[in-house]
Amino acid sequence: MAEAPTLRFKHLRGPAPKQRDEQFHTGDERQPIDLEPLASDTVSEEKGGFSRRTFLSGLGATGLLAGATPLGYAAPPVAPAAQETPEATGAASITLRVNGKDYNLRGLDTRATLLDTLRERIHLTGTKKGCDHGQCGACTVHVNGRRVNSCLSFAVMHEGDEITTIEGLGQPDNLHPMQAAFVEHDGYQCGYCTSGQIMSAVALLKEPIGSADDDIKQAMSGNICRCGAYTNIVAAVRQVRQSRS
């Protein structure tokens, strides 16, 4: 039978009966342990071996060298980005004439609507942003005397045009007749749609429509009043139209 392989730390095993003599008998039945001494690093190196200490030292040095970046391979300096022109960034510089005053706008996003430009860049907030889809009429302004839904028109399309907002129609101490009629007939309630209603009603005065109330309702159908003050609005428009006939 083959002999069991010798282990570094041998298993506990009892000696053969013939090897048991009195020097192992100390009054108890303890069994001896045969330990094989560990070879020192010095002895291994002298014999041309490769010690554990040498292996770990070499592994650490290799990691440091791999992680170090040579100065010759440093990242090159990044050149400053070239300054982009307004055309390259989708911006434009235009002049809008609003309520008789010129506004020079620099770096205007070419996608900006006339509504957002009036409110955010020129700070004329009387024009309201309702549905933003051209369905409620709250954003109505005049462009060259005609009513326009400013949320559906790009600002860059109107350079050189005459734009009128509710701020340019009248002042508290000098109301436009249509503004005064809306006050007289209570043509507003929450007031949010009122600026658009008045701008449409003023443009309607120059449009060829019939004199009946149904004609007024049809011409004003693009302006929605969520408070339902339609009867009062029609009465205000009728009064101004009759005063000018």
CYANA upper distance limits for C-alpha pairs under 8 A (distance plus 0.5 A):
  6 THR  CA     10 LYS  CA      7.30
  7 LEU  CA     11 HIS  CA      8.21
  8 ARG  CA     35 LEU  CA      7.92
  8 ARG  CA     36 GLU  CA      6.39
  9 PHE  CA     34 ASP  CA      8.06
  9 PHE  CA     35 LEU  CA      6.18
  9 PHE  CA     36 GLU  CA      6.81
 10 LYS  CA     33 ILE  CA      8.19
 10 LYS  CA     34 ASP  CA      6.90
 10 LYS  CA     35 LEU  CA      7.12
 10 LYS  CA     36 GLU  CA      8.30
 11 HIS  CA     33 ILE  CA      8.46
 12 LEU  CA     31 GLN  CA      8.20
 12 LEU  CA     32 PRO  CA      8.29
 12 LEU  CA     33 ILE  CA      6.69
 12 LEU  CA     34 ASP  CA      8.48
 13 ARG  CA     31 GLN  CA      7.96
 13 ARG  CA     33 ILE  CA      8.29
 14 GLY  CA     31 GLN  CA      6.63
 14 GLY  CA     32 PRO  CA      8.03
 15 PRO  CA     19 GLN  CA      6.71
 15 PRO  CA     20 ARG  CA      7.13
 15 PRO  CA     31 GLN  CA      8.40
 16 ALA  CA     20 ARG  CA      7.30
 20 ARG  CA     24 PHE  CA      7.10
 21 ASP  CA     25 HIS  CA      7.45
 22 GLU  CA     26 THR  CA      8.36
 24 PHE  CA     32 PRO  CA      8.41
 25 HIS  CA     29 GLU  CA      7.66
 39 ALA  CA     43 VAL  CA      6.96
 39 ALA  CA     44 SER  CA      7.24
 40 SER  CA     44 SER  CA      6.84
 41 ASP  CA     45 GLU  CA      6.63
 41 ASP  CA     51 SER  CA      6.01
 41 ASP  CA     52 ARG  CA      8.02
 41 ASP  CA     53 ARG  CA      7.72
 42 THR  CA     46 GLU  CA      6.63
 43 VAL  CA     47 LYS  CA      6.77
 44 SER  CA     48 GLY  CA      6.90
 44 SER  CA     49 GLY  CA      5.37
 44 SER  CA     50 PHE  CA      7.07
 44 SER  CA     51 SER  CA      6.60
 45 GLU  CA     49 GLY  CA      5.60
 45 GLU  CA     50 PHE  CA      6.82
 45 GLU  CA     51 SER  CA      7.15
 50 PHE  CA     54 THR  CA      7.07
 50 PHE  CA     55 PHE  CA      7.45
 51 SER  CA     55 PHE  CA      6.82
 52 ARG  CA     56 LEU  CA      6.71
 53 ARG  CA     57 SER  CA      6.60
 54 THR  CA     58 GLY  CA      6.63
 55 PHE  CA     59 LEU  CA      6.67
 56 LEU  CA     60 GLY  CA      6.76
 57 SER  CA     61 ALA  CA      6.83
 58 GLY  CA     62 THR  CA      6.66
 59 LEU  CA     63 GLY  CA      6.91
 60 GLY  CA     64 LEU  CA      6.91
 61 ALA  CA     65 LEU  CA      6.80
 62 THR  CA     66 ALA  CA      6.68
 63 GLY  CA     67 GLY  CA      6.66
 64 LEU  CA     68 ALA  CA      6.68
 69 THR  CA     73 TYR  CA      7.30
 69 THR  CA     74 ALA  CA      7.57
 70 PRO  CA     74 ALA  CA      7.29
 84 GLU  CA     88 ALA  CA      6.56
 84 GLU  CA     89 THR  CA      7.25
 85 THR  CA     89 THR  CA      7.13
 86 PRO  CA     90 GLY  CA      6.72
 86 PRO  CA     91 ALA  CA      5.22
 86 PRO  CA     92 ALA  CA      6.25
 86 PRO  CA     93 SER  CA      8.34
 86 PRO  CA    107 GLY  CA      6.86
 87 GLU  CA     91 ALA  CA      6.25
 87 GLU  CA     92 ALA  CA      7.01
 90 GLY  CA    109 ASP  CA      6.60
 90 GLY  CA    110 THR  CA      6.42
 91 ALA  CA    107 GLY  CA      5.45
 91 ALA  CA    108 LEU  CA      5.55
 91 ALA  CA    109 ASP  CA      4.95
 91 ALA  CA    110 THR  CA      5.91
 92 ALA  CA    106 ARG  CA      7.04
 92 ALA  CA    107 GLY  CA      5.71
 92 ALA  CA    108 LEU  CA      5.55
 92 ALA  CA    109 ASP  CA      6.88
 92 ALA  CA    110 THR  CA      6.67
 92 ALA  CA    156 VAL  CA      8.24
 93 SER  CA    104 ASN  CA      7.92
 93 SER  CA    105 LEU  CA      6.04
 93 SER  CA    106 ARG  CA      4.85
 93 SER  CA    107 GLY  CA      6.04
 93 SER  CA    108 LEU  CA      6.53
 94 ILE  CA    104 ASN  CA      6.55
 94 ILE  CA    105 LEU  CA      5.88
 94 ILE  CA    106 ARG  CA      7.19
 94 ILE  CA    108 LEU  CA      8.13
 94 ILE  CA    156 VAL  CA      7.37
 94 ILE  CA    159 GLU  CA      6.90
 95 THR  CA    102 ASP  CA      6.89
 95 THR  CA    103 TYR  CA      5.91
 95 THR  CA    104 ASN  CA      4.93
 95 THR  CA    105 LEU  CA      6.42
 95 THR  CA    159 GLU  CA      6.30
 95 THR  CA    160 GLY  CA      7.88
 96 LEU  CA    102 ASP  CA      6.15
 96 LEU  CA    103 TYR  CA      5.69
 96 LEU  CA    104 ASN  CA      7.13
 96 LEU  CA    105 LEU  CA      8.12
 96 LEU  CA    158 HIS  CA      7.37
 96 LEU  CA    159 GLU  CA      5.81
 96 LEU  CA    160 GLY  CA      7.09
 96 LEU  CA    161 ASP  CA      7.75
 96 LEU  CA    163 ILE  CA      8.39
 97 ARG  CA    101 LYS  CA      5.82
 97 ARG  CA    102 ASP  CA      4.83
 97 ARG  CA    103 TYR  CA      6.66
 97 ARG  CA    159 GLU  CA      7.96
 97 ARG  CA    160 GLY  CA      7.25
 97 ARG  CA    161 ASP  CA      7.04
 97 ARG  CA    162 GLU  CA      6.21
 97 ARG  CA    163 ILE  CA      6.64
 98 VAL  CA    102 ASP  CA      6.84
 98 VAL  CA    103 TYR  CA      7.84
 98 VAL  CA    162 GLU  CA      6.85
 98 VAL  CA    163 ILE  CA      5.21
 98 VAL  CA    164 THR  CA      6.26
 98 VAL  CA    165 THR  CA      7.94
 99 ASN  CA    162 GLU  CA      7.99
 99 ASN  CA    163 ILE  CA      6.65
 99 ASN  CA    164 THR  CA      5.43
 99 ASN  CA    165 THR  CA      7.20
 99 ASN  CA    167 GLU  CA      8.09
 99 ASN  CA    168 GLY  CA      5.45
100 GLY  CA    162 GLU  CA      7.91
100 GLY  CA    163 ILE  CA      8.44
100 GLY  CA    164 THR  CA      8.46
103 TYR  CA    122 ILE  CA      7.98
105 LEU  CA    121 ARG  CA      8.36
108 LEU  CA    112 ALA  CA      7.79
110 THR  CA    154 PHE  CA      7.89
110 THR  CA    155 ALA  CA      8.03
110 THR  CA    156 VAL  CA      6.78
111 ARG  CA    154 PHE  CA      6.99
112 ALA  CA    116 ASP  CA      6.90
112 ALA  CA    117 THR  CA      6.97
112 ALA  CA    154 PHE  CA      6.37
112 ALA  CA    155 ALA  CA      6.71
112 ALA  CA    156 VAL  CA      8.48
113 THR  CA    117 THR  CA      6.68
113 THR  CA    150 SER  CA      7.37
113 THR  CA    151 CYS  CA      6.26
113 THR  CA    152 LEU  CA      7.26
113 THR  CA    153 SER  CA      6.02
113 THR  CA    154 PHE  CA      4.68
113 THR  CA    155 ALA  CA      5.74
114 LEU  CA    118 LEU  CA      6.60
114 LEU  CA    150 SER  CA      5.68
114 LEU  CA    151 CYS  CA      6.81
114 LEU  CA    152 LEU  CA      8.28
114 LEU  CA    153 SER  CA      6.20
114 LEU  CA    154 PHE  CA      5.73
114 LEU  CA    155 ALA  CA      4.68
114 LEU  CA    156 VAL  CA      8.49
115 LEU  CA    119 ARG  CA      6.80
115 LEU  CA    127 THR  CA      7.81
115 LEU  CA    129 LYS  CA      7.87
115 LEU  CA    139 CYS  CA      7.26
115 LEU  CA    150 SER  CA      5.30
115 LEU  CA    151 CYS  CA      5.55
115 LEU  CA    153 SER  CA      8.33
115 LEU  CA    155 ALA  CA      8.41
116 ASP  CA    120 GLU  CA      6.05
116 ASP  CA    121 ARG  CA      7.97
116 ASP  CA    151 CYS  CA      7.97
117 THR  CA    121 ARG  CA      5.52
117 THR  CA    122 ILE  CA      6.91
117 THR  CA    155 ALA  CA      7.18
118 LEU  CA    122 ILE  CA      5.49
118 LEU  CA    123 HIS  CA      6.51
118 LEU  CA    124 LEU  CA      5.99
118 LEU  CA    125 THR  CA      7.64
118 LEU  CA    127 THR  CA      8.28
119 ARG  CA    123 HIS  CA      5.11
119 ARG  CA    124 LEU  CA      5.52
119 ARG  CA    125 THR  CA      5.38
119 ARG  CA    127 THR  CA      7.79
120 GLU  CA    124 LEU  CA      8.33
124 LEU  CA    167 GLU  CA      7.87
126 GLY  CA    165 THR  CA      7.90
126 GLY  CA    166 ILE  CA      6.56
126 GLY  CA    167 GLU  CA      6.99
126 GLY  CA    195 SER  CA      7.23
127 THR  CA    138 ALA  CA      7.53
127 THR  CA    139 CYS  CA      5.74
127 THR  CA    140 THR  CA      7.59
127 THR  CA    141 VAL  CA      7.90
127 THR  CA    165 THR  CA      7.19
127 THR  CA    166 ILE  CA      7.23
127 THR  CA    195 SER  CA      6.95
127 THR  CA    196 GLY  CA      7.54
128 LYS  CA    138 ALA  CA      5.88
128 LYS  CA    139 CYS  CA      5.53
128 LYS  CA    192 TYR  CA      7.46
128 LYS  CA    193 CYS  CA      7.76
128 LYS  CA    195 SER  CA      7.95
128 LYS  CA    196 GLY  CA      8.01
129 LYS  CA    138 ALA  CA      6.84
129 LYS  CA    139 CYS  CA      6.22
129 LYS  CA    151 CYS  CA      8.15
130 GLY  CA    136 CYS  CA      7.05
130 GLY  CA    137 GLY  CA      8.21
130 GLY  CA    138 ALA  CA      6.23
130 GLY  CA    139 CYS  CA      7.51
131 CYS  CA    135 GLN  CA      7.01
131 CYS  CA    136 CYS  CA      6.59
132 ASP  CA    151 CYS  CA      6.10
132 ASP  CA    152 LEU  CA      8.23
133 HIS  CA    151 CYS  CA      7.28
133 HIS  CA    152 LEU  CA      7.44
134 GLY  CA    149 ASN  CA      6.42
134 GLY  CA    151 CYS  CA      6.83
134 GLY  CA    152 LEU  CA      6.64
135 GLN  CA    222 GLY  CA      7.27
135 GLN  CA    223 ASN  CA      8.22
136 CYS  CA    222 GLY  CA      6.92
136 CYS  CA    223 ASN  CA      5.81
136 CYS  CA    224 ILE  CA      5.58
137 GLY  CA    149 ASN  CA      6.89
137 GLY  CA    193 CYS  CA      8.01
137 GLY  CA    196 GLY  CA      6.27
137 GLY  CA    197 GLN  CA      7.83
137 GLY  CA    222 GLY  CA      6.31
137 GLY  CA    223 ASN  CA      4.92
137 GLY  CA    224 ILE  CA      7.01
138 ALA  CA    192 TYR  CA      7.86
138 ALA  CA    193 CYS  CA      5.39
138 ALA  CA    194 THR  CA      7.92
138 ALA  CA    195 SER  CA      7.31
138 ALA  CA    196 GLY  CA      4.91
138 ALA  CA    197 GLN  CA      7.58
138 ALA  CA    223 ASN  CA      7.28
138 ALA  CA    224 ILE  CA      8.18
139 CYS  CA    149 ASN  CA      6.19
139 CYS  CA    150 SER  CA      6.16
139 CYS  CA    151 CYS  CA      6.99
139 CYS  CA    195 SER  CA      8.40
139 CYS  CA    196 GLY  CA      6.18
140 THR  CA    147 ARG  CA      6.74
140 THR  CA    148 VAL  CA      5.97
140 THR  CA    149 ASN  CA      5.22
140 THR  CA    150 SER  CA      6.53
140 THR  CA    195 SER  CA      8.18
140 THR  CA    196 GLY  CA      5.22
140 THR  CA    197 GLN  CA      8.24
140 THR  CA    199 MET  CA      6.74
140 THR  CA    200 SER  CA      7.23
141 VAL  CA    147 ARG  CA      6.06
141 VAL  CA    148 VAL  CA      5.97
141 VAL  CA    149 ASN  CA      7.10
141 VAL  CA    150 SER  CA      6.93
141 VAL  CA    163 ILE  CA      7.74
141 VAL  CA    164 THR  CA      6.53
141 VAL  CA    165 THR  CA      5.73
141 VAL  CA    166 ILE  CA      7.90
141 VAL  CA    196 GLY  CA      7.63
141 VAL  CA    199 MET  CA      6.64
141 VAL  CA    200 SER  CA      8.34
142 HIS  CA    146 ARG  CA      5.55
142 HIS  CA    147 ARG  CA      4.96
142 HIS  CA    148 VAL  CA      6.39
142 HIS  CA    162 GLU  CA      8.45
142 HIS  CA    163 ILE  CA      6.15
142 HIS  CA    164 THR  CA      5.50
142 HIS  CA    165 THR  CA      7.10
142 HIS  CA    199 MET  CA      7.66
142 HIS  CA    203 ALA  CA      8.12
143 VAL  CA    147 ARG  CA      6.85
143 VAL  CA    148 VAL  CA      7.00
143 VAL  CA    161 ASP  CA      7.04
143 VAL  CA    162 GLU  CA      6.20
143 VAL  CA    163 ILE  CA      5.15
143 VAL  CA    164 THR  CA      7.05
144 ASN  CA    161 ASP  CA      6.67
144 ASN  CA    162 GLU  CA      5.49
144 ASN  CA    163 ILE  CA      6.85
145 GLY  CA    162 GLU  CA      8.23
145 GLY  CA    163 ILE  CA      8.46
145 GLY  CA    164 THR  CA      8.44
145 GLY  CA    203 ALA  CA      7.50
146 ARG  CA    203 ALA  CA      6.71
147 ARG  CA    199 MET  CA      7.64
147 ARG  CA    200 SER  CA      6.65
147 ARG  CA    203 ALA  CA      6.60
149 ASN  CA    153 SER  CA      7.57
150 SER  CA    154 PHE  CA      8.38
153 SER  CA    157 MET  CA      7.91
154 PHE  CA    158 HIS  CA      8.09
155 ALA  CA    159 GLU  CA      8.14
164 THR  CA    168 GLY  CA      6.34
164 THR  CA    169 LEU  CA      7.67
165 THR  CA    169 LEU  CA      7.18
165 THR  CA    199 MET  CA      8.18
166 ILE  CA    170 GLY  CA      7.78
166 ILE  CA    195 SER  CA      6.47
166 ILE  CA    196 GLY  CA      8.48
166 ILE  CA    198 ILE  CA      8.43
166 ILE  CA    199 MET  CA      7.26
167 GLU  CA    171 GLN  CA      7.74
169 LEU  CA    175 LEU  CA      8.29
169 LEU  CA    176 HIS  CA      6.84
170 GLY  CA    174 ASN  CA      6.35
170 GLY  CA    175 LEU  CA      5.16
170 GLY  CA    176 HIS  CA      5.54
170 GLY  CA    179 GLN  CA      8.28
171 GLN  CA    175 LEU  CA      5.78
171 GLN  CA    176 HIS  CA      8.24
175 LEU  CA    179 GLN  CA      6.39
175 LEU  CA    180 ALA  CA      6.47
176 HIS  CA    180 ALA  CA      6.81
177 PRO  CA    181 ALA  CA      6.63
177 PRO  CA    240 VAL  CA      7.31
178 MET  CA    182 PHE  CA      6.75
178 MET  CA    198 ILE  CA      7.14
178 MET  CA    201 ALA  CA      7.91
178 MET  CA    202 VAL  CA      7.17
178 MET  CA    236 ALA  CA      7.60
178 MET  CA    237 VAL  CA      7.52
178 MET  CA    240 VAL  CA      6.86
179 GLN  CA    183 VAL  CA      6.93
179 GLN  CA    198 ILE  CA      7.21
180 ALA  CA    184 GLU  CA      6.68
181 ALA  CA    185 HIS  CA      6.53
181 ALA  CA    187 GLY  CA      8.37
181 ALA  CA    236 ALA  CA      5.47
181 ALA  CA    237 VAL  CA      7.97
181 ALA  CA    239 GLN  CA      7.73
181 ALA  CA    240 VAL  CA      7.59
182 PHE  CA    186 ASP  CA      6.16
182 PHE  CA    187 GLY  CA      5.05
182 PHE  CA    188 TYR  CA      7.36
182 PHE  CA    198 ILE  CA      8.46
182 PHE  CA    232 ASN  CA      8.24
182 PHE  CA    233 ILE  CA      7.24
182 PHE  CA    236 ALA  CA      5.97
183 VAL  CA    187 GLY  CA      6.93
183 VAL  CA    188 TYR  CA      8.15
184 GLU  CA    236 ALA  CA      8.21
185 HIS  CA    232 ASN  CA      6.11
185 HIS  CA    233 ILE  CA      7.91
185 HIS  CA    235 ALA  CA      7.37
185 HIS  CA    236 ALA  CA      6.41
186 ASP  CA    232 ASN  CA      6.67
186 ASP  CA    233 ILE  CA      8.31
187 GLY  CA    194 THR  CA      8.38
187 GLY  CA    229 ALA  CA      6.58
187 GLY  CA    230 TYR  CA      8.00
187 GLY  CA    232 ASN  CA      5.26
187 GLY  CA    233 ILE  CA      5.12
187 GLY  CA    236 ALA  CA      7.33
188 TYR  CA    193 CYS  CA      8.43
188 TYR  CA    194 THR  CA      6.48
188 TYR  CA    229 ALA  CA      6.91
188 TYR  CA    232 ASN  CA      8.44
188 TYR  CA    233 ILE  CA      8.07
189 GLN  CA    227 CYS  CA      6.92
189 GLN  CA    229 ALA  CA      7.63
190 CYS  CA    227 CYS  CA      7.46
191 GLY  CA    195 SER  CA      8.21
193 CYS  CA    197 GLN  CA      6.64
193 CYS  CA    223 ASN  CA      8.23
193 CYS  CA    224 ILE  CA      7.71
193 CYS  CA    225 CYS  CA      6.67
194 THR  CA    198 ILE  CA      6.55
195 SER  CA    199 MET  CA      6.67
196 GLY  CA    200 SER  CA      6.68
196 GLY  CA    223 ASN  CA      7.55
197 GLN  CA    201 ALA  CA      6.60
197 GLN  CA    220 MET  CA      8.24
197 GLN  CA    223 ASN  CA      6.56
198 ILE  CA    202 VAL  CA      6.59
199 MET  CA    203 ALA  CA      6.86
200 SER  CA    204 LEU  CA      6.57
200 SER  CA    220 MET  CA      7.38
200 SER  CA    223 ASN  CA      8.25
201 ALA  CA    205 LEU  CA      7.19
201 ALA  CA    220 MET  CA      7.65
201 ALA  CA    237 VAL  CA      6.93
202 VAL  CA    206 LYS  CA      8.18
203 ALA  CA    207 GLU  CA      7.37
204 LEU  CA    209 ILE  CA      8.49
204 LEU  CA    219 ALA  CA      7.63
205 LEU  CA    241 ARG  CA      7.10
209 ILE  CA    215 ASP  CA      6.89
209 ILE  CA    216 ILE  CA      8.20
209 ILE  CA    219 ALA  CA      8.17
210 GLY  CA    215 ASP  CA      5.91
210 GLY  CA    216 ILE  CA      8.11
211 SER  CA    215 ASP  CA      6.98
211 SER  CA    216 ILE  CA      7.91
212 ALA  CA    216 ILE  CA      7.18
213 ASP  CA    217 LYS  CA      6.71
213 ASP  CA    234 VAL  CA      7.35
213 ASP  CA    238 ARG  CA      7.90
214 ASP  CA    218 GLN  CA      6.62
215 ASP  CA    219 ALA  CA      6.67
216 ILE  CA    220 MET  CA      6.58
216 ILE  CA    234 VAL  CA      7.15
216 ILE  CA    237 VAL  CA      8.10
216 ILE  CA    238 ARG  CA      8.28
217 LYS  CA    221 SER  CA      6.37
217 LYS  CA    234 VAL  CA      7.40
225 CYS  CA    229 ALA  CA      6.98
225 CYS  CA    230 TYR  CA      7.51
229 ALA  CA    233 ILE  CA      6.81
230 TYR  CA    234 VAL  CA      6.63
231 THR  CA    235 ALA  CA      6.77
232 ASN  CA    236 ALA  CA      6.74
233 ILE  CA    237 VAL  CA      6.82
234 VAL  CA    238 ARG  CA      6.51
235 ALA  CA    239 GLN  CA      6.71
236 ALA  CA    240 VAL  CA      7.06
237 VAL  CA    241 ARG  CA      6.69
238 ARG  CA    242 GLN  CA      6.62
239 GLN  CA    243 SER  CA      6.71
240 VAL  CA    244 ARG  CA      6.95
241 ARG  CA    245 SER  CA      6.86
